[in-house]
Amino acid sequence: MIGEIADQAVEEEHRAGDLLFRSGEEAKDLYILEEGSVEIFIGERGGLRFIVDRVGEVFGWSALIEPHIYTASARCTADTKVIKIGKEAIEEIFNKYPADGLIVMRQLAGVIAQRLRNAYRSISSEVAGRHPHSLLRLKVPLDMDPPSATKPLLP
């Protein structure tokens, strides 16, 4: 399976400031960071932001999940190399190797869960800073131990 994915992958180089994809666009590709850094952001100013800066980190996962629309934008914050894999190629390979595809999707769910927890923490800290006397209650299952966001998705 990994060999087939590698055959479909394309290495790309981007300059700092390059936009890889924009929120709301059709999600056609999944990305794996080889070097550099990418800012994933929701909203242009003051929105939620994540930095992808660890080799092997995966982003653009909306390509694997319906409705296949990017939920955030991605901009290179440094000169960056990525591996880009098309949605159709991944789906074809997952159909050919469903057990491995399930493993990848479980790993992906863990990455998404970790990013969601980080977003909740960020939001709760920001709200608490603006309204120190208010009580913010977010029900987040902090006892889960998902895979690391840097753990490779491929078995």
TASUL-V151226 format. One record per helix or strand. SS is the DSSP state (hx for helix, st for strand). FROM is the first residue (numbers start at 0). TO is the last residue. Records with the same first field share a line. If there is no record, write none. Layout:
BEGIN
SS = FROM-TO, FROM-TO
END
This chain:
BEGIN
hx = 1-7, 60-63, 86-95, 97-129
st = 9-13, 18-20, 25-25, 28-34, 37-41, 47-51, 57-58, 68-68, 72-75, 79-85
END
